Amino acid sequence: MKIAILTSGFPPVLDGVSVSGLYRVQKLSQWGHEVLVCYPDYSPLADLYPNWKDYVGDILPGVRVVGLESTPMFGVDFERNVSWKSYPTVVRELENFQPDVIHVDEPERLFFGFFRLAGLNYAQKFGIPCVSFFRTNFIEYAEDFLPVPSLMIPMIQGIVGKIFALIYNAYDRTLVSSRITVEKLEKMGIKNLQYANLLGFDAGQFNPNLRQEGFFEQRYGLPDVDRKVKLIFLGRLTPDKGWMFTLRTFERLVKMLDPDQFAVLIAGDGPMRSQIEQHLSPLIGSVHLLGRVPPAEVPAILANSDVHVTASEKETRGLTILEAFATGIPAIAPRAGGVVENIQTGENGFLYMPQDCEDFAEKLKQLIENSDLRKQMGFKGLCCVADYSWDQTVKNLVKIWEAEITNKKQIHPNTSSLKINQT
């Protein structure tokens, strides 16, 4: 199969969309598919992402990645979005590649870059399927990033929601990896929804056997960390990840137990880095911001930590939670968004009440003080991720693509000759 993927994210960026996109094309390459990936060019941020060249060109057998001219995303210095000037490049690449299916990650984000529906005109012209994948609750981010009075936020969200519904309904199918998100999108007016298990972890990389004695001293030169209970945060250091609430919670937590019992490890970067460091360092003796960590290092960091922590209330599923379970450690997260489908509170981790510092701190305290509880939860987490390997989830996606191709061929039986004759 020839698959064109138009996406808002791909490495060197290290977020859920980007990392899962890389794992996806790795599997497709192994199985002999041909893949074209088009995504925003990150070369203008070479100082932040010096390895950007590793993810452009023929990066895997049968996989070609094209960086598109890009611009800053919402004024964030480490995020890029496609430029409207780059769409002719997309058309040219599609014409040369002649895909059997077009898959679009985060089409709303691409729409506001291209000022058009990514891939749709080409797909309709040649009678091939064009499916979208809802990945990020951008509407919920309005309260974190828009500099407007709070009373205006619901009105803005309502207007933007209608625009998003028009965008997604234009595609043949909108894929969603969370049943809770499906309910939200139905209320928004998106009608072509299909839930599927599409996100997972790499079973070959994420496993408990990566745990080793003295890991953080040997790997990162942190001799005070290994003897403590290690709380690991993975992700962007931005307001949408719940950092202000987290900082307030740690103020309460250090009044409940000796801060020398635990270490806080933060893998990620963003505009809140200095604020987080300045706030936590006086409270907790062992706070370490590791910065942007290469994907290859994440499995060992998780396996050698003790608790995966997130305060984000806007996750559509929570890929890092699955990865934490696969390495045998429990997770704690708010009872909000798609993460509630991963965590069975009291079994493989804890869900706390959103914006309740007392509840969050109390559950963190239990995990820090009770090593047997962490081990029991870690074991149960490990047992619950068997269905989330990338082998299985990418197979699920391939089946959807194949079904859409079959449907289109029934409607457009001469699709193949149309594509061949276009040149």
C-alpha positions, 0 to 999 in steps of 0.5 A: 500500500502507498500511504501519504501522511500529512501531519502537524508533528514528527520528530525531532519534536517529542510530543505524542503526535510526533513520537507515535508518528515515528513508531507508525512509519517504522512498522509500516516500513517493516511490513513493506508499505511505501510511505510519504510523510509531509510535516512542518520544517524544523530547520529554522530551530536548529539550535533547539533541534540540532538533529532535525536532519535525521528525520528528513529524506529517506529515513527508512526503507520505503519511507520518505519524509518531506519538511514543509516551509513553516512558521512559528505556531501561536508565537511559541518559540519551539513549535512550528506549523506549516505555511500556506506557501508550502501547499504547492509542495504538498500537491507536487509530492502527492502527484509524484507519489500517487498514494492509495490513501491519504491520512491527515493528523490534526487537520484543524492545525494544518488548515490554519497553516495551509488555509485549506483542507489538507489533502482533500482536493487531491483525494477527491480528484483521484477517488482515493480515501482521505481520513483524518485523525483527531489527536489534540483537544486544541479547543480546551487549550484556549484558556491556557494560551489566548490573552482574552478575558475568561468570560470570552473563552466559552464563546470563542470555544463555541465558534471554533468548535463549529469550524472544527466540525466543518473541517473534520466532517469534510473527510471520509472518516475521523479516527479517534483513539479515546471513547471519551473523546468520541463523546465530546466530538459528537457534541461538537457536531462531528459525524464521521467518527470511528473509534479504534485502538490506534496508540501504543508502545514499543514492546521491544523498548519499553520494559522493566528489564531496563531498570539497573542499579545506580542508573541516574548516577551513571547516565546523568551524573545525579548521585542523590537520585537513585536512593530516592523515590523518583517522580518522573514528568514527561512532556512540554513545560507549558501551561496546558500541562497543568504546571501551575496546579502542580507547583501549588500541589508540591507546596502542600506535599512538602508539608505532609512528608520529608522532601528528602524522600523523593526526587522530581525528574522532568524530561521536557522543555518549554517556556515555563522551565525557569519558573518551574525550576525556581519554584520547586528547587527551594521546596525540594532538594532533588529537582532535575530538569533533563531538558529535551530527551531523545526518544531512545532514552525515554524507556530507560528513564521510565523504567528507572523511575518509580511513579509517572506523574501528569497534571494535564487535563486535556489529553486525548489518551495519554501515550506516556502513561501506556509507556510507563505501564509497559516499564512496570511503574504506576501513573497518577493523573487527573480524572479528566480526558482520555487518561481515565481509560488507561488508569484504573484508580487504586489498581495500576495508579491513581486518578485524583480530582481535577484542581484538587491539590489536597487529593493530588498531594495525598495520593502522591504521598501514598505512592512515595511512602508505600513501595509495596503499593508501587510494585503492585500497581506497576505489575498490574499496569504491565499486565494491562498493556498487552493490547497496546503494542505498536504491532497491534495498533498499526495493524488496526490502522492499516485495516481501516485504510484498507476498508476505506480503499475498498469502499472508494474502489466500489465508487470509483472503479477506475481510480488506478488508471486515473492516477497513472494517467495524471502524469 
